[in-house]
C-alpha cells in the first residue's frame, strides 16, 4: 500500500509495528552475513573497503592483505603503492588505501595501535563515518548501535518507520523506536532483507514476510516510473528502419 493510496488500510504507528517487523525478520536472518574478520583492526579495514563494493568481494581481498600487513603498525608504515594494488579489486582503491593507511597512522599515534571504542574517537579517523563506527562498535566491541547504510535508509522509509533522508537522522529515529538490545540486529536484518527481498528498483513484495505491516512508501511511484521509462524507451535502429520501409496502413 502506497502512503498516497486513499484506499489502503490504516496501519499501526511505526513504534507499534517495528517490534513485529523485527520478530518476523529474525528467523529469516538469524546471523548477519557479511565481512570476515578476526579482530577490530581487520573489521575496520574491511568496512572501509566495503564502500561501493560487495562484502563477498572484500572477503576475497582481505586474506592476502592481512597476511602482508597484520597490524595497524604494519599498515601505517606500508608502501602506499603496494597497498593500492592489494585493495584495487574493491574499487576506488587509491582513496581507500590513503584512508586506511592514514587511519592506521592515527591509531598508532593516538591509541597505541588499537582501534578505539569511543564513537567520537572512531569518527575522527580518516575514512570512518558513523556507519562504519557503529558497525565496529557493535560487532567488535558489543556496543549497540544503529547502522544506517543505503539498505537500512531505504527500508526504513519504505516501511514508514521514518521520513528522513539524512542517515544520522534515520539512525536517531530508529534508535527511538527499536529496543537498544536490538539496534545492531535490526540493522543487520534490514540490510539482508534489502539485499534479498526489498530491492531498490523491483521490491519483491509478494515474497516479503512483512508485507502486511508495510505501507510500501514510494513503491507505486517506483512502478509508475518504470512504466514511463519503458514507454518512452526509443525504438532500436533496426525497428525504426523497418517502420520507415513499411507502408502506412489505410
TIVOPA-26377 format. One record per residue: residue number from 0; residue in three letters; chain; y, x negated, z of N, C-alpha, C in turn. Coordinates in steps of 0.05 Angstrom, whole numbers, m for minus. Example, Ala and Ser with C-alpha at 12.3 -4.5 7.8 and 13.67 -1.06 7.14 Angstrom:
<pts>
0, Ala, A, m114, m264, 156, m90, m246, 156, m66, m264, 156
1, Ser, A, m45, m257, 142, m21, m273, 143, 1, m258, 157
</pts>
This chain:
<pts>
0, Unk, A, m24, m17, 0, 0, 0, 0, 25, m18, 0
1, Unk, A, 41, m14, m20, 66, m30, m20, 86, m16, m1
2, Unk, A, 103, m33, 11, 121, m22, 31, 141, m3, 19
3, Unk, A, 145, m4, m8, 164, 14, m22, 150, 40, m31
4, Unk, A, 125, 43, m26, 110, 67, m34, 113, 88, m13
5, Unk, A, 127, 110, m20, 132, 131, 0, 107, 147, 7
6, Unk, A, 85, 145, m10, 61, 159, m4, 41, 143, 13
7, Unk, A, 48, 117, 18, 30, 100, 33, 29, 110, 62
8, Unk, A, 5, 109, 74, 3, 117, 103, 17, 98, 121
9, Unk, A, 28, 108, 142, 43, 92, 161, 23, 74, 177
10, Unk, A, 29, 49, 179, 13, 31, 194, 26, 25, 221
11, Unk, A, 9, 16, 239, 19, 8, 266, 38, m15, 264
12, Unk, A, 56, m19, 283, 73, m43, 283, 57, m69, 281
13, Unk, A, 70, m90, 272, 57, m116, 269, 44, m125, 295
14, Unk, A, 57, m121, 317, 47, m131, 343, 20, m118, 349
15, Unk, A, 16, m93, 340, m9, m79, 346, m30, m85, 325
16, Unk, A, m22, m93, 302, m42, m99, 281, m52, m127, 281
17, Unk, A, m36, m146, 292, m43, m174, 289, m69, m181, 304
18, Unk, A, m75, m167, 326, m100, m172, 341, m124, m164, 325
19, Unk, A, m125, m139, 315, m148, m131, 298, m150, m148, 272
20, Unk, A, m128, m156, 261, m129, m174, 237, m144, m200, 244
21, Unk, A, m136, m212, 266, m148, m237, 275, m177, m233, 282
22, Unk, A, m184, m211, 295, m212, m206, 302, m230, m203, 278
23, Unk, A, m220, m191, 256, m236, m187, 232, m239, m213, 216
24, Unk, A, m218, m229, 217, m219, m255, 202, m236, m276, 216
25, Unk, A, m237, m274, 243, m251, m294, 259, m280, m299, 250
26, Unk, A, m296, m279, 247, m324, m285, 239, m326, m295, 210
27, Unk, A, m306, m289, 194, m307, m298, 166, m300, m328, 164
28, Unk, A, m283, m337, 182, m274, m365, 181, m277, m377, 210
29, Unk, A, m302, m380, 219, m306, m390, 246, m296, m418, 251
30, Unk, A, m296, m435, 230, m286, m462, 232, m268, m467, 209
31, Unk, A, m246, m480, 215, m226, m485, 194, m237, m507, 175
32, Unk, A, m240, m501, 150, m249, m521, 130, m225, m536, 120
33, Unk, A, m224, m561, 126, m200, m576, 119, m205, m606, 117
34, Unk, A, m188, m621, 129, m188, m650, 127, m208, m664, 145
35, Unk, A, m220, m685, 135, m238, m702, 152, m221, m724, 165
36, Unk, A, m226, m728, 191, m212, m749, 205, m227, m756, 231
37, Unk, A, m222, m780, 241, m236, m789, 265, m218, m792, 289
38, Unk, A, m191, m792, 284, m172, m796, 306, m145, m786, 297
39, Unk, A, m126, m784, 316, m99, m773, 309, m85, m789, 286
40, Unk, A, m88, m815, 285, m76, m831, 264, m87, m823, 237
41, Unk, A, m113, m820, 234, m124, m812, 209, m116, m784, 201
42, Unk, A, m114, m766, 221, m105, m739, 215, m76, m739, 205
43, Unk, A, m59, m754, 217, m31, m755, 208, m29, m764, 179
44, Unk, A, m43, m786, 173, m42, m796, 145, m54, m775, 126
45, Unk, A, m76, m763, 133, m89, m743, 116, m71, m719, 111
46, Unk, A, m57, m710, 131, m40, m687, 127, m16, m694, 109
47, Unk, A, m5, m718, 112, 16, m726, 94, 6, m727, 65
48, Unk, A, m18, m737, 61, m30, m739, 34, m36, m711, 23
49, Unk, A, m40, m691, 40, m48, m665, 31, m26, m649, 18
50, Unk, A, m1, m658, 20, 21, m644, 8, 17, m644, m22
51, Unk, A, 18, m620, m34, 14, m616, m63, m13, m628, m72
52, Unk, A, m33, m627, m54, m59, m638, m61, m80, m622, m45
53, Unk, A, m104, m619, m56, m125, m604, m42, m137, m622, m20
54, Unk, A, m146, m609, 1, m160, m623, 23, m185, m638, 12
55, Unk, A, m198, m625, m7, m222, m637, m19, m216, m664, m32
56, Unk, A, m194, m665, m46, m185, m690, m59, m178, m711, m38
57, Unk, A, m163, m702, m18, m155, m721, 3, m179, m733, 16
58, Unk, A, m200, m717, 21, m224, m727, 34, m239, m747, 17
59, Unk, A, m234, m748, m9, m246, m769, m25, m230, m795, m25
60, Unk, A, m205, m793, m16, m187, m816, m16, m189, m831, 10
61, Unk, A, m190, m816, 32, m186, m829, 59, m208, m848, 68
62, Unk, A, m233, m845, 60, m253, m865, 70, m246, m894, 62
63, Unk, A, m239, m898, 37, m231, m925, 28, m205, m934, 40
64, Unk, A, m187, m915, 43, m160, m921, 54, m163, m930, 83
65, Unk, A, m179, m916, 99, m181, m924, 127, m199, m948, 132
66, Unk, A, m217, m953, 113, m233, m977, 114, m216, m1001, 110
67, Unk, A, m196, m999, 93, m177, m1021, 87, m156, m1024, 109
68, Unk, A, m146, m1001, 118, m125, m1001, 139, m133, m983, 162
69, Unk, A, m149, m992, 181, m160, m975, 201, m141, m966, 223
70, Unk, A, m118, m979, 226, m99, m972, 248, m71, m970, 237
71, Unk, A, m54, m958, 253, m25, m956, 246, m13, m984, 243
72, Unk, A, m21, m1003, 259, m11, m1030, 257, m19, m1043, 231
73, Unk, A, m43, m1038, 222, m53, m1049, 197, m36, m1037, 174
74, Unk, A, m32, m1011, 175, m18, m998, 153, 12, m1004, 153
75, Unk, A, 23, m1010, 177, 51, m1017, 179, 59, m1043, 165
76, Unk, A, 39, m1061, 163, 44, m1087, 150, 31, m1090, 123
77, Unk, A, 21, m1068, 112, 7, m1070, 87, 26, m1074, 63
78, Unk, A, 14, m1083, 41, 29, m1086, 16, 33, m1058, 5
79, Unk, A, 57, m1050, 0, 63, m1023, m9, 50, m1016, m35
80, Unk, A, 47, m1036, m53, 34, m1031, m79, 5, m1025, m76
81, Unk, A, m8, m1039, m57, m36, m1034, m53, m40, m1006, m41
82, Unk, A, m22, m999, m22, m24, m972, m10, m20, m951, m31
83, Unk, A, m1, m955, m49, 5, m936, m70, m20, m931, m87
84, Unk, A, m34, m952, m94, m58, m950, m111, m80, m935, m97
85, Unk, A, m83, m939, m70, m103, m925, m55, m98, m895, m53
86, Unk, A, m73, m888, m51, m67, m859, m47, m58, m846, m74
87, Unk, A, m59, m860, m95, m49, m850, m121, m62, m823, m129
88, Unk, A, m89, m820, m125, m101, m794, m134, m90, m769, m120
89, Unk, A, m75, m773, m98, m64, m749, m84, m39, m739, m97
90, Unk, A, m27, m753, m116, m2, m745, m128, 22, m752, m112
91, Unk, A, 45, m755, m125, 69, m763, m112, 64, m787, m94
92, Unk, A, 48, m805, m104, 37, m827, m88, 58, m847, m78
93, Unk, A, 79, m852, m94, 99, m871, m85, 114, m861, m60
94, Unk, A, 122, m836, m60, 136, m825, m37, 118, m822, m13
95, Unk, A, 93, m814, m18, 74, m812, 4, 68, m839, 17
96, Unk, A, 64, m860, 0, 58, m886, 10, 82, m897, 26
97, Unk, A, 106, m892, 16, 130, m900, 31, 132, m887, 58
98, Unk, A, 128, m861, 59, 130, m846, 84, 108, m854, 104
99, Unk, A, 84, m858, 94, 61, m865, 111, 66, m892, 124
100, Unk, A, 74, m912, 108, 79, m939, 119, 103, m938, 139
101, Unk, A, 124, m923, 131, 147, m922, 149, 140, m908, 175
102, Unk, A, 124, m887, 174, 115, m874, 198, 99, m892, 216
103, Unk, A, 82, m909, 203, 66, m928, 219, 84, m949, 232
104, Unk, A, 104, m958, 217, 123, m977, 228, 136, m965, 253
105, Unk, A, 144, m940, 252, 157, m927, 274, 137, m923, 298
106, Unk, A, 113, m917, 292, 93, m913, 313, 88, m940, 327
107, Unk, A, 87, m962, 312, 83, m988, 325, 107, m996, 342
108, Unk, A, 131, m991, 331, 155, m999, 345, 161, m982, 369
109, Unk, A, 156, m956, 368, 165, m938, 389, 143, m927, 406
110, Unk, A, 118, m926, 396, 97, m912, 410, 71, m929, 414
111, Unk, A, 75, m955, 412, 52, m973, 417, 30, m970, 396
112, Unk, A, 37, m961, 372, 17, m958, 351, 1, m933, 352
113, Unk, A, 9, m915, 371, m5, m889, 374, 11, m866, 363
114, Unk, A, m3, m845, 356, 10, m821, 347, 22, m806, 371
115, Unk, A, 48, m800, 372, 59, m787, 395, 50, m758, 397
116, Unk, A, 50, m747, 420, 41, m720, 425, 64, m700, 425
117, Unk, A, 88, m709, 431, 111, m691, 433, 120, m682, 405
118, Unk, A, 127, m657, 403, 136, m646, 377, 160, m660, 366
119, Unk, A, 180, m664, 383, 205, m677, 374, 200, m705, 365
120, Unk, A, 182, m719, 379, 175, m747, 371, 160, m747, 344
121, Unk, A, 143, m728, 341, 127, m726, 316, 145, m721, 292
122, Unk, A, 163, m702, 294, 180, m695, 271, 201, m716, 266
123, Unk, A, 204, m735, 284, 222, m758, 279, 210, m779, 261
124, Unk, A, 184, m777, 257, 170, m796, 240, 175, m789, 210
125, Unk, A, 178, m809, 193, 182, m804, 164, 158, m788, 153
126, Unk, A, 164, m768, 137, 143, m752, 124, 130, m731, 142
127, Unk, A, 138, m729, 167, 126, m710, 185, 145, m687, 192
128, Unk, A, 138, m663, 182, 154, m639, 189, 140, m623, 210
129, Unk, A, 150, m599, 215, 139, m582, 237, 110, m574, 230
130, Unk, A, 105, m568, 205, 78, m560, 197, 58, m583, 204
131, Unk, A, 64, m607, 195, 47, m630, 200, 45, m635, 230
132, Unk, A, 67, m633, 244, 67, m638, 273, 49, m618, 287
133, Unk, A, 51, m592, 280, 34, m572, 293, 5, m575, 286
134, Unk, A, m2, m584, 262, m30, m589, 255, m40, m612, 273
135, Unk, A, m25, m633, 275, m33, m656, 291, m36, m648, 321
136, Unk, A, m16, m635, 331, m17, m627, 359, m40, m608, 365
137, Unk, A, m45, m590, 347, m66, m570, 351, m94, m582, 348
138, Unk, A, m99, m597, 327, m126, m607, 322, m132, m633, 336
139, Unk, A, m113, m651, 339, m118, m677, 352, m114, m677, 382
140, Unk, A, m95, m660, 391, m88, m660, 420, m92, m634, 433
141, Unk, A, m104, m614, 419, m110, m588, 430, m86, m575, 443
142, Unk, A, m63, m579, 431, m38, m566, 439, m32, m543, 420
143, Unk, A, m33, m518, 429, m30, m496, 410, m3, m497, 395
144, Unk, A, m4, m489, 370, 20, m487, 354, 14, m471, 329
145, Unk, A, 34, m457, 319, 31, m441, 295, 37, m459, 271
146, Unk, A, 18, m462, 253, 21, m479, 230, 28, m461, 206
147, Unk, A, 51, m466, 194, 60, m449, 172, 61, m465, 146
148, Unk, A, 42, m460, 128, 43, m472, 101, 49, m449, 82
149, Unk, A, 46, m454, 56, 52, m433, 37, 34, m408, 40
150, Unk, A, 8, m413, 47, m10, m391, 51, m3, m374, 75
151, Unk, A, 3, m387, 97, 10, m372, 122, 36, m356, 117
152, Unk, A, 55, m369, 104, 80, m355, 99, 76, m330, 81
153, Unk, A, 61, m334, 60, 56, m312, 41, 40, m289, 54
154, Unk, A, 19, m296, 68, 3, m275, 80, 17, m261, 103
155, Unk, A, 34, m275, 118, 49, m263, 139, 68, m242, 129
156, Unk, A, 80, m248, 106, 98, m228, 94, 82, m205, 81
157, Unk, A, 61, m212, 67, 45, m191, 54, 32, m172, 74
158, Unk, A, 24, m183, 97, 13, m166, 118, 34, m151, 135
159, Unk, A, 59, m156, 129, 80, m143, 143, 84, m153, 171
160, Unk, A, 76, m178, 177, 79, m190, 203, 107, m201, 207
161, Unk, A, 120, m207, 185, 148, m217, 186, 160, m214, 158
162, Unk, A, 187, m213, 157, 201, m212, 131, 213, m240, 125
163, Unk, A, 211, m258, 143, 225, m284, 140, 212, m301, 117
164, Unk, A, 229, m315, 104, 221, m334, 83, 220, m363, 95
165, Unk, A, 238, m369, 113, 240, m395, 125, 216, m401, 142
166, Unk, A, 202, m424, 137, 177, m429, 152, 181, m431, 182
167, Unk, A, 203, m442, 191, 208, m443, 220, 211, m415, 232
168, Unk, A, 225, m398, 218, 228, m370, 228, 201, m355, 227
169, Unk, A, 185, m361, 207, 158, m349, 206, 142, m358, 230
170, Unk, A, 143, m384, 235, 129, m396, 258, 137, m382, 284
171, Unk, A, 163, m379, 289, 172, m367, 314, 165, m337, 315
172, Unk, A, 166, m323, 292, 159, m295, 292, 129, m291, 298
173, Unk, A, 112, m308, 287, 83, m305, 293, 77, m313, 322
174, Unk, A, 92, m332, 332, 87, m341, 360, 94, m318, 380
175, Unk, A, 111, m300, 372, 118, m278, 389, 96, m256, 391
176, Unk, A, 80, m254, 370, 61, m231, 369, 32, m240, 370
177, Unk, A, 27, m266, 366, 0, m277, 367, m4, m290, 395
178, Unk, A, m26, m284, 409, m30, m298, 435, m31, m328, 431
179, Unk, A, m19, m342, 450, m17, m371, 447, m44, m385, 443
180, Unk, A, m64, m376, 456, m91, m388, 453, m101, m385, 424
181, Unk, A, m90, m367, 409, m100, m362, 382, m81, m373, 360
182, Unk, A, m59, m386, 368, m40, m396, 348, m53, m413, 327
183, Unk, A, m67, m433, 335, m78, m452, 315, m100, m438, 299
184, Unk, A, m117, m422, 313, m140, m409, 299, m129, m388, 279
185, Unk, A, m109, m373, 287, m99, m353, 269, m87, m365, 244
186, Unk, A, m72, m387, 248, m60, m401, 225, m82, m411, 206
187, Unk, A, m103, m423, 217, m125, m432, 201, m139, m410, 186
188, Unk, A, m142, m387, 199, m155, m364, 186, m138, m353, 163
189, Unk, A, m112, m352, 167, m95, m343, 145, m95, m362, 122
190, Unk, A, m97, m388, 128, m98, m408, 106, m123, m404, 90
191, Unk, A, m146, m402, 103, m171, m398, 89, m172, m372, 74
192, Unk, A, m162, m350, 86, m161, m324, 73, m143, m325, 48
193, Unk, A, m121, m340, 51, m103, m343, 28, m115, m359, 5
194, Unk, A, m132, m377, 12, m145, m393, m9, m168, m378, m23
195, Unk, A, m182, m361, m8, m206, m348, m18, m203, m319, m27
196, Unk, A, m185, m304, m14, m183, m276, m20, m155, m267, m27
197, Unk, A, m136, m272, m9, m108, m262, m13, m93, m282, m30
198, Unk, A, m101, m285, m55, m89, m305, m73, m60, m298, m79
199, Unk, A, m45, m318, m87, m16, m314, m92, m11, m294, m115
200, Unk, A, m24, m299, m138, m18, m283, m161, m36, m259, m165
201, Unk, A, m61, m262, m157, m80, m239, m161, m96, m235, m135
202, Unk, A, m84, m223, m115, m98, m218, m90, m122, m200, m94
203, Unk, A, m145, m207, m81, m169, m192, m84, m171, m171, m62
204, Unk, A, m154, m151, m64, m152, m131, m43, m178, m116, m39
205, Unk, A, m193, m113, m61, m218, m98, m59, m239, m113, m43
206, Unk, A, m235, m139, m39, m254, m156, m24, m243, m162, 4
207, Unk, A, m220, m152, 11, m206, m160, 35, m216, m145, 60
208, Unk, A, m222, m159, 81, m232, m147, 105, m210, m134, 121
209, Unk, A, m185, m139, 115, m163, m127, 130, m145, m110, 112
210, Unk, A, m156, m101, 90, m140, m85, 70, m128, m60, 83
211, Unk, A, m143, m47, 101, m133, m22, 112, m111, m27, 134
212, Unk, A, m108, m53, 142, m88, m60, 161, m64, m73, 148
213, Unk, A, m64, m74, 122, m44, m89, 107, m27, m71, 91
214, Unk, A, 0, m73, 93, 18, m56, 77, 20, m67, 48
215, Unk, A, 8, m90, 43, 8, m102, 16, 37, m106, 5
216, Unk, A, 53, m116, 22, 82, m120, 15, 84, m138, m10
217, Unk, A, 96, m127, m30, 101, m142, m55, 78, m141, m75
218, Unk, A, 55, m130, m68, 32, m131, m86, 36, m114, m111
219, Unk, A, 47, m90, m107, 53, m74, m131, 73, m87, m149
220, Unk, A, 93, m98, m137, 113, m112, m153, 102, m136, m168
221, Unk, A, 82, m149, m155, 69, m171, m168, 53, m162, m192
222, Unk, A, 39, m139, m189, 23, m128, m211, 41, m119, m234
223, Unk, A, 63, m107, m227, 82, m98, m248, 94, m122, m263
224, Unk, A, 99, m143, m249, 110, m167, m261, 90, m179, m281
225, Unk, A, 64, m179, m273, 43, m189, m291, 41, m172, m316
226, Unk, A, 44, m145, m313, 43, m127, m336, 66, m132, m355
227, Unk, A, 90, m136, m343, 113, m141, m360, 110, m167, m376
228, Unk, A, 100, m187, m362, 97, m213, m376, 76, m211, m398
229, Unk, A, 55, m196, m393, 34, m192, m413, 44, m177, m437
230, Unk, A, 60, m156, m431, 72, m140, m453, 92, m156, m469
231, Unk, A, 107, m173, m456, 127, m189, m470, 117, m214, m483
232, Unk, A, 91, m220, m479, 80, m245, m490, 80, m244, m520
233, Unk, A, 92, m264, m533, 94, m263, m562, 67, m266, m576
234, Unk, A, 65, m255, m600, 41, m258, m615, 36, m287, m622
235, Unk, A, 11, m294, m626, 5, m321, m636, 15, m324, m664
236, Unk, A, 21, m348, m673, 30, m353, m701, 11, m341, m721
237, Unk, A, m15, m343, m716, m35, m332, m735, m32, m301, m737
238, Unk, A, m29, m288, m714, m26, m259, m715, 0, m250, m728
239, Unk, A, 21, m265, m724, 46, m259, m736, 44, m262, m767
240, Unk, A, 30, m283, m776, 27, m287, m805, 11, m264, m817
241, Unk, A, m11, m255, m803, m27, m233, m813, m10, m207, m815
242, Unk, A, 7, m203, m795, 23, m179, m795, 43, m179, m819
243, Unk, A, 53, m203, m826, 72, m204, m848, 58, m199, m875
244, Unk, A, 32, m207, m877, 17, m203, m901, 8, m175, m905
245, Unk, A, 3, m161, m883, m8, m133, m885, 15, m114, m892
246, Unk, A, 10, m96, m911, 30, m76, m919, 34, m56, m896
247, Unk, A, 58, m45, m895, 64, m25, m874, 48, 1, m880
248, Unk, A, 38, 14, m860, 23, 38, m864, 42, 61, m871
249, Unk, A, 33, 78, m888, 50, 100, m897, 44, 125, m881
</pts>
